[in-house]
Amino acid sequence: MNSQVGEGGISVLSAKRISKSFNGVQVLFSVDFELRAGEVHALMGENGAGKSTLVKILSGFEQPTSGEILLDGQPVKLPPNGAAEALGIVIIHQEFNLAEHLTVTESLFLGREVTRYGVLDRKYMRAETRRVLDMLGSHVDENAVISSLAIADKQMVEIAKAISRDARIIFMDEPTAVLSREETNYLFKQVRKLRDNGTSFVFVSHKLDEVMELTDRVTVLRDGQWIKTSQTAILDGESIAQLMVGRELSKLFPAKREPDVDEEVTLSVSALTTGYVQDASFEVRKGEILGFSGLIGSGRTELMESIAGLRGRTSGDVVIRGQQIPAHDPHAANRSGLAYMTKDRKSKGLLLNSRMTANLTLQSLDRHGKLGYLSPASEAAALEKARRRFDIRVRDGNVVAGRMSGGNQQKLLLAKVMETEPEIIIIDEPTRGIDVGTKQQIYHFISALARDGRSIIVVSSEMPEVIGLCTRVAVMREGRIVGMLEGDEINEQEIMRYAAGLKKKAAA
């Protein structure tokens, strides 16, 4: 357990009676928050609780409607658009704030370039970038262009950029959502080192185990209101979860339902090979939830994108209900009843600057109009049905997707996928970056879809998720399916043996 900050710790940043409204809709209600010198303070709450809004206010990206901010005990109006970095306040954004055309080194030093005799000192900047990346245990090439990096590598660059700025206050908004356990361990090691030297952190995360491991104090928000601030050491994960949702979470996962052994095979994949995935074969039956587990980079997403026609394949077959699906043809896969829900809702799943309705019906426009004309009434009815079915909680039905909480965005993405009425659904990282209450809802949604006769593939980096939801689990390693687990084999130790290469058997 982490070292504890004393009750009399010096306050470096405080929010006093902070309220915030957007277009007349109030999202924060007289919230108090205090960050002390040399502490890691968790900010917890369900999606829509107001965490991100409070973080933006405390870092200058939004101004409060009422209340005041204190820096070192003095009232202050924080400068906007990241200018608060000059005061030592840095934020690691949940949405990447990187220029895609720049290199990793250029991104780290953007706006604070180092010169020597009036010329950019590229050698020094590359060396310093390498030093910070090594400190984080990252193997990202300092000369790589940002657009060429995987999501996890981009996250490490965001973290490196913040740490390299010698900030005194660092906000971390879901920093580990796409990181491996090893990368997370390196990050936590550096956070502890900086904390012990006086740097203060606000840690926004839905991973209760990480909150218990890393943080000194916890503040919980619910529905835009302060609920409790407490030393982490006197709480446990269950009590934090109950504070967040205001109800007991006794059953996170629904009861598993084993499909009949004679149930129809809806999807058959045979010897599928892409540039990275090799010789992947498996089947899914009607009403089954099949999990795919493995370490980050094992090839799970590449395999699913190939099956969905979003990525090419060099050989192998994808057959849906006896029909051969051509390679690299997403429309053919969709017409055959297969839908893919991306793990990257921000850049691939939703149009963040468009309203809910436009997002919901984007893949099913033919169902909401005739002769090339959309029916607003049909779209409005679909949105109302989706809001009820998936419990999408927004105060304003005309809100743009980018203004919605992460959990509501994820529900909207699931509703968008289901609007095409698919029979086979591939869900990649179903609960990334969402709170425990919304996770429970999505698990029950997935279970209900399977009970309704749909075939579900769940790709997840969260082991409790595949263990709790799935009746079979395929484990991938280095582009290959190395194990297919059933029954009592579906446990953390067995999955890790296959994922780490300690065990291997032919996939069923």
BELSUL-V212266 format. One record per helix or strand of 2 or more residues. SS is the DSSP state (H for helix, E for strand). FROM is the first residue (numbers start at 1). TO is the last residue. Records with the same first field share a line. If there is no record, write none. Layout:
SS: FROM-TO / FROM-TO
This chain:
E: 11-22 / 25-36 / 40-44 / 66-71 / 74-76 / 89-92 / 115-116 / 119-120 / 169-173 / 200-204 / 217-222 / 225-231 / 265-273 / 280-285 / 289-294 / 315-320 / 323-324 / 338-341 / 369-370 / 373-374 / 424-428 / 455-459 / 472-477 / 480-486
H: 51-58 / 83-87 / 104-108 / 122-135 / 146-148 / 151-163 / 181-196 / 208-214 / 232-234 / 237-245 / 300-307 / 330-335 / 345-349 / 356-360 / 365-367 / 376-389 / 401-403 / 406-418 / 436-451 / 463-469 / 487-489 / 492-499
